[in-house]
Amino acid sequence: MRLLVVGGSGFLGAELVRRGAAAGHEVTATCHTRPGKTAGVAWAPLDVRRRADVEALVAAVRPEAVVNAAFRQHDWATTATGAANVALAAAAAGSRLVHVSSDTVFSGAAVRYDETCLPDPITPYGAAKAAAETVVAAVAPDAVIARTSLVVGGGGSSHEALVHALATGATKGVLFTDDVRCPVHVADLAAALLELAAAGPPGVRHVAGADAVSRYELGLLIARRDGLDPALLPAGRRAESGVPGPLDVRLDCAATQRLLRTRLRGARRFLDPAGP
């Protein structure tokens, strides 16, 4: 399969690139500044905010599938407009599109969300992700919109870095005990996305971990796995912090899990030092 990974130098993108290349796919990946290091991959600098550049790259690569993992949390143009540009280019080229979205499209009012639930974001980033979903569904109706949650694993995520920084005193802050998500291992997520890119049915899919845990519990699990003292992790409540964001968002992935060979493990399992 000729595969284009947009945002290939990011945490998730790098895992998609690595797994795609290992599976024998012909992989092209984009980066904003510096290319990755996976052998046998064609790297292309790309600013997804520039529609003409996106169109030119997709037309040149002629990918059978495109996975869009590009985003910037505080940049609407990259997260929303960039997604529109990728969707338009993929549709024009007849490429299958898997667009990576987020549980931040939900407010948390309903707590549990399946694929039929409509976005009701309460943060600018959630609104950008919801806007991206809308335009992807409109211009590329055969696309897969894959909503996921906190992505961790291998020590390379921002969540793992924060736990280390808090435990060592390198930074100040707290981990919220009332902010609940369904963290997913980056390897599980990448494998699932590649499955969906190859043969998954179009539409919205929820691709997150099996366990609902707070950010504080997630921190404890990471600390124990990495040999840090969990007692050094400060706890707090988002509801009392003034930091905007949903409190409890649990993606129901049962329907999507039935379609996948990849098992979406829960954080309590994949972060257990004694586990697989």
NORVENUR-V169780 format. One record per residue. N is the residue number from 0. SS is DSSP state (helix for helix, strand for strand, loop for the rest). BURIAL is + if it has 16 or more other ideal C-beta (glycine too) atoms within 10 Angstrom, else -. D_CENTER is the distance of its C-alpha to the mean C-alpha in Angstrom with 1 decimal. Layout:
[[N,SS,BURIAL,D_CENTER] [N,SS,BURIAL,D_CENTER]]
This chain:
[[0,loop,-,21.8] [1,strand,-,21.3] [2,strand,+,17.6] [3,strand,+,16.2] [4,strand,+,12.8] [5,strand,+,12.3] [6,loop,+,10.9] [7,loop,+,12.1] [8,loop,+,13.1] [9,loop,+,10.0] [10,helix,+,8.9] [11,helix,+,6.4] [12,helix,+,8.8] [13,helix,+,11.7] [14,helix,+,11.1] [15,helix,+,10.9] [16,helix,+,14.0] [17,helix,+,15.7] [18,helix,+,15.4] [19,helix,+,16.3] [20,helix,+,19.3] [21,helix,-,20.4] [22,loop,-,20.6] [23,loop,-,22.9] [24,loop,+,21.0] [25,strand,+,22.1] [26,strand,+,19.1] [27,strand,+,18.9] [28,strand,+,16.2] [29,strand,+,16.1] [30,strand,+,16.2] [31,loop,-,17.3] [32,loop,-,19.9] [33,loop,-,20.0] [34,loop,+,19.3] [35,loop,+,17.9] [36,loop,-,20.4] [37,loop,+,19.8] [38,loop,-,23.1] [39,loop,-,23.9] [40,loop,+,21.1] [41,strand,-,22.1] [42,strand,+,20.5] [43,strand,+,20.9] [44,strand,-,20.5] [45,loop,+,19.1] [46,loop,-,18.8] [47,loop,+,16.8] [48,loop,+,19.0] [49,loop,-,22.0] [50,helix,-,22.3] [51,helix,-,25.2] [52,helix,+,23.5] [53,helix,+,20.5] [54,helix,+,23.2] [55,helix,-,25.2] [56,helix,+,22.6] [57,helix,+,21.6] [58,helix,-,25.3] [59,helix,-,26.1] [60,helix,+,23.6] [61,loop,-,24.1] [62,loop,+,21.0] [63,loop,+,21.1] [64,strand,+,17.3] [65,strand,+,14.7] [66,strand,+,10.9] [67,strand,+,9.6] [68,loop,+,6.7] [69,loop,+,9.0] [70,loop,+,9.2] [71,loop,+,11.6] [72,loop,-,11.6] [73,loop,-,15.4] [74,loop,-,16.0] [75,helix,+,16.3] [76,helix,-,17.6] [77,helix,+,14.6] [78,helix,+,12.0] [79,helix,+,14.5] [80,helix,+,17.3] [81,helix,+,15.4] [82,helix,+,13.5] [83,helix,+,17.1] [84,helix,+,18.5] [85,helix,+,16.2] [86,helix,+,16.9] [87,helix,+,20.6] [88,helix,+,20.9] [89,helix,+,19.4] [90,helix,+,21.7] [91,helix,-,24.6] [92,helix,+,24.2] [93,loop,-,23.8] [94,loop,+,20.5] [95,strand,+,18.1] [96,strand,+,14.8] [97,strand,+,11.4] [98,strand,+,9.4] [99,strand,+,5.7] [100,strand,+,6.4] [101,strand,+,6.4] [102,helix,+,9.3] [103,helix,+,10.8] [104,helix,+,12.6] [105,loop,+,14.9] [106,loop,+,17.8] [107,loop,+,18.3] [108,loop,-,21.8] [109,loop,-,21.4] [110,loop,-,19.5] [111,strand,-,18.6] [112,strand,+,16.8] [113,loop,-,17.0] [114,loop,+,16.0] [115,loop,-,19.3] [116,loop,+,18.6] [117,loop,-,18.6] [118,loop,+,16.6] [119,loop,+,18.6] [120,loop,+,16.7] [121,loop,-,18.7] [122,loop,+,17.0] [123,helix,-,16.9] [124,helix,+,13.1] [125,helix,+,12.9] [126,helix,+,15.7] [127,helix,+,14.1] [128,helix,+,11.1] [129,helix,+,13.9] [130,helix,+,16.1] [131,helix,+,13.7] [132,helix,+,13.5] [133,helix,+,17.3] [134,helix,+,18.1] [135,helix,+,16.0] [136,helix,+,17.9] [137,helix,-,21.1] [138,helix,+,21.3] [139,loop,+,19.5] [140,loop,-,20.5] [141,loop,-,19.8] [142,loop,+,16.1] [143,strand,+,13.4] [144,strand,+,11.1] [145,strand,+,8.3] [146,strand,+,7.4] [147,strand,+,5.5] [148,loop,+,6.6] [149,loop,+,7.3] [150,strand,+,6.2] [151,strand,+,9.7] [152,loop,+,12.4] [153,loop,-,15.1] [154,loop,-,15.7] [155,loop,-,13.5] [156,loop,+,11.0] [157,helix,-,12.2] [158,helix,+,12.8] [159,helix,+,15.1] [160,helix,-,16.7] [161,helix,+,17.6] [162,helix,+,19.2] [163,helix,+,21.2] [164,helix,-,22.3] [165,helix,+,23.4] [166,helix,+,25.2] [167,helix,-,27.1] [168,loop,-,28.0] [169,loop,-,26.3] [170,loop,-,24.8] [171,loop,-,25.7] [172,loop,-,23.8] [173,loop,+,23.0] [174,strand,+,20.4] [175,strand,+,20.5] [176,loop,+,22.1] [177,loop,+,21.6] [178,loop,+,17.9] [179,strand,+,16.5] [180,strand,+,13.0] [181,loop,+,12.0] [182,loop,+,10.2] [183,strand,+,8.9] [184,strand,+,10.2] [185,helix,+,8.3] [186,helix,+,11.3] [187,helix,+,11.2] [188,helix,+,7.7] [189,helix,+,8.9] [190,helix,+,12.2] [191,helix,+,11.4] [192,helix,+,9.8] [193,helix,+,12.9] [194,helix,+,15.1] [195,helix,+,14.0] [196,helix,+,14.6] [197,helix,-,18.0] [198,helix,-,19.4] [199,loop,+,17.4] [200,loop,-,19.0] [201,loop,+,17.8] [202,strand,-,16.6] [203,strand,+,14.0] [204,strand,+,12.4] [205,strand,+,10.9] [206,loop,+,9.0] [207,loop,+,9.1] [208,loop,+,11.8] [209,loop,+,15.4] [210,loop,+,16.5] [211,loop,+,16.5] [212,strand,+,17.2] [213,strand,+,17.9] [214,helix,+,16.5] [215,helix,+,20.0] [216,helix,+,20.1] [217,helix,+,16.9] [218,helix,+,18.7] [219,helix,+,21.8] [220,helix,+,20.2] [221,helix,+,18.8] [222,helix,+,22.2] [223,helix,-,24.1] [224,helix,+,22.3] [225,loop,-,22.9] [226,loop,-,26.4] [227,loop,+,26.1] [228,loop,-,28.3] [229,helix,-,26.3] [230,helix,-,29.2] [231,helix,-,28.3] [232,loop,+,25.1] [233,loop,-,26.0] [234,strand,-,25.1] [235,strand,+,25.2] [236,loop,-,24.4] [237,helix,+,22.1] [238,helix,-,24.8] [239,helix,-,27.4] [240,loop,-,25.5] [241,loop,-,25.4] [242,loop,-,21.7] [243,loop,-,20.2] [244,loop,+,17.4] [245,loop,+,17.2] [246,loop,+,18.8] [247,strand,+,17.8] [248,loop,+,15.0] [249,strand,+,14.9] [250,strand,+,13.1] [251,loop,+,15.8] [252,loop,+,14.5] [253,helix,-,18.1] [254,helix,-,18.5] [255,helix,+,15.6] [256,helix,+,16.5] [257,loop,-,19.9] [258,loop,-,18.9] [259,loop,+,17.1] [260,loop,-,18.9] [261,loop,+,16.0] [262,loop,-,16.4] [263,loop,+,13.6] [264,loop,+,15.3] [265,loop,+,15.5] [266,helix,+,15.3] [267,helix,+,19.1] [268,helix,-,19.4] [269,helix,+,17.1] [270,loop,+,18.1] [271,loop,-,21.8] [272,loop,-,23.8] [273,loop,-,26.1] [274,loop,-,23.7] [275,loop,-,22.4]]
